[in-house]
Amino acid sequence: MIIDYDFDNISNPYKHFNVSELGEQLGAIQRLVKSLDIPVLIIVDGWESSGKGFIIKDLIRELDPRSFKVSDFENSSEEEKARPFLWRFWRKLPKRGNISIFDRSFYYKTMNHLEINPTELKQNVEDFISMEKKLLDDDMIIVKFFLHEREKTQRKRIDQLKNDKFRSFFVTHRDIDQNSNYKSYLKHFDSVLKLSDLPFSGWNVVSTEDLEAASKYVIGTTIQKINSEINRINEKNKKLTDDKTAEKLETTPLDFVDLNISLGENEYKEKIKKLQDEAKNVAYELYNRRIPCVLVFEGMDAAGKGGAIKRLTSLIDPRIYEVIPIAAPDETEKQYHYLWRFIRNMPAKGRMTIFDRSWYGRVLVERIEGLASVTEWTRAYGEINNMEKQLGNFGTLVLKFFLYIDKDEQLQRFQHREENADKLYKITEEDWRNREKWDSYIDAMNEMLVRTNTTYAPWIVISGQDKKYARVKVLQEFIKYGKEITEK
Amino acid sequence: MIIDYDFDNISNPYKHFNVSELGEQLGAIQRLVKSLDIPVLIIVDGWESSGKGFIIKDLIRELDPRSFKVSDFENSSEEEKARPFLWRFWRKLPKRGNISIFDRSFYYKTMNHLEINPTELKQNVEDFISMEKKLLDDDMIIVKFFLHEREKTQRKRIDQLKNDKFRSFFVTHRDIDQNSNYKSYLKHFDSVLKLSDLPFSGWNVVSTEDLEAASKYVIGTTIQKINSEINRINEKNKKLTDDKTAEKLETTPLDFVDLNISLGENEYKEKIKKLQDEAKNVAYELYNRRIPCVLVFEGMDAAGKGGAIKRLTSLIDPRIYEVIPIAAPDETEKQYHYLWRFIRNMPAKGRMTIFDRSWYGRVLVERIEGLASVTEWTRAYGEINNMEKQLGNFGTLVLKFFLYIDKDEQLQRFQHREENADKLYKITEEDWRNREKWDSYIDAMNEMLVRTNTTYAPWIVISGQDKKYARVKVLQEFIKYGKEITEK
């Protein structure tokens, strides 16, 4: 890639244009993606002191500042440091119709880490690729640039910057270090670029020996790339008439749930207090060890999720956990990838986030109501597993509780809710409508349980038929897994 | 207040209830405020080690965890430290229908600052009161508790906590310091409480000598207070049939704008580059001195706001500024006070935020379209001035540009936009509808300019009739004010 880049022999198809001409064309493209509601991510990575600031300024010169944003990731905040590495990038993604320009990107840390071992390198790049893949599948356009320069050019630029009254703060030890070890970095960058040169988000290596020429190349390439990607996305979505049919699964884990287990009143009373107290201590232990914890609650309507969550959190200090009830996405949330609203709510180290319903809506309600196409929800299993795996790699305890009740039990609970004024708020028209689709939900739930039950984020299926049993069981499982991870 | 509190003679109207009974009643109240869409803020402040954790846990025991949140403010993040003190509390406010519990509050810093001088004390409390006032006017219910305990009880509790395996991390130097200087703190707290004992958000002092009794008192008082506040709000809103008529202003600053000023093409070209370069340096200087900067752009549709912003930012490093285009609030934003969505976007130290339209929508479009009642928009002038003053006190450079064009010029620009394919995106039905209300807008704009032109956040009214003149003038004014503040 860059290791054999020939600085003396560069072809630049945009050299005869001038920068403002190209800029205006890009302005037109910006309005086009706005009208098509397509998000665009432009990554400008490369050597330190290779002119990223200069290029980015040219890139945005003719853009409408109301629908683009430039983000840099040089310094990460405490908030960011306390969460998985990719979290900070998810936060800064463009919404539909907007352009985000990343000044450096998720690649920077791996690129700056010269002594990284090959396994870690591969693992990191795989995480980045899988993020790009998710976004590409969601019809984001990604344009990646690597700014390349000669060793002596870099040295000259570092010296210039140091002497600039207003901008000397831009020079860091990394600039110096790269220049002193130029050859080693060259080799290292080359391997990172090779590993992450994806079909629809390949790297464009740009010589910045001549900055103006580089600007032209970057703007021109961006225009060309966005245009061709718009065509590709259109073609793809035309073909996608969604004639794809999902194969039906043979495995039906819900059939194996014993719905007859129950607990007597006395046994319940005896157990619950003790377990709540233990759960509290586990939560403190997680807090003290700075282990983040994600608990997901799924299940039928009226399966007892709310009650189980209340019993679980009852003695835990409310300053260390948060319960997030999930409903349909709002206007703002719809502007992003469906995982965005969940990822931005992931807990910091030592915190616990409980999702009352979750991203599994993608393969449940969105599947059944046709809000996601077959292609989209079948793809979601892998996307979800990958997201949970990254949480796991970060050290997060991820547990997913599924509360199961049968159709008769649900009917009784619905009726009970309608008959009791103080429970009436819990039952809506929608609950009755969902109930009509009971069998489709069972199919979708079975498939979900099979496809997303992993070692790093296991499903814990619990009969909710008897509320007392379910509440005790949730506590027991939380304590079991919690102890396992804190005693490691 | 607390200085003459008689621990031996406490009346507790809730002592004959038990905690879970009261808790269930509070649960019913939670559902009531949810159905009424009323936000509730419960502040639990008081001595260190006075049992806040215990009380809050009792308070939430029977609450639905999906619509309450507990926040503590013990440790502030970098993000928070880089912004005005009250910002962190605005972020954690309850949305409509939800309950937020603050474990300590905006009072804590002033309370912990024993050596504070009287002027600063008064100034701080005034800021807190004005925040509460804004929220109360927006029909938030605020319940404030101060947990009070004897010197020796505090000492005992600190010792106990220190020896608790799981919770010793809760003890800080502040606990120790308060206990060693109990009498001085008592006096100091007393004056803070007296200054902030507002009619609709008065302090409830609670003895926590007996924690269980204290819990009962807190839950009972919360129930009683929320009930009475709901009644008060209902009464208030019944009376508010909005027969209030706004008096018409005599002063009409827009009449004094000279719309004939213009700049020749050559003069423009000569000036603009130099000014852009200077503006860039001013922006860097603000960045280096960590001075935050807020620029507001208002004006008629098609007055040239977008073009002026683009010329202003053209050479400034996009990593240090952000342009925020303001449209109607989305679903989430509507759940909060109208200032919430602006306050959360205020710049950190050294950053610049440019609002393309702003909170002035409250007294412009919301006034004219009847989206805010007369009471609400007349109140807004004071609320806005107060918010901007707090920014000013924090050291923020706040400049508000108003671009003025006349009705004929607007018509020409609208027609030009409709005739040009690449500008068509800029013109909508709504623009034409607003135009029909031209005279009402002129009245509203005049009143806004008169009532919110302050030394700490001045309006700079510029003729937008000639785009070149306006762009140059915006740059000149930004440079002038920017230099003034950086050279101080």
Interface residues (C-beta under 8 A of the other chain):
Chain A: A28 R31 K34 S35 G53 I56 K57 I60 R61 D64 P65 R66 S67 K69 V70 S71 D72 S77 E78 E79 I101 D103 F166 R167 F169 N281 Y284 E285 N288 G306 I309 K310 T313 S314 L315 D317 P318 R319 E322 V323 P325 D330 E331 T332 I354 D356 D422 Y425
Chain B: A28 R31 K34 S35 G53 I56 K57 I60 R61 D64 P65 R66 S67 K69 V70 S71 D72 S77 E78 E79 I101 D103 F166 R167 F169 N281 Y284 E285 N288 G306 I309 K310 T313 S314 L315 D317 P318 R319 E322 V323 P325 D330 E331 T332 I354 D356 D422 Y425
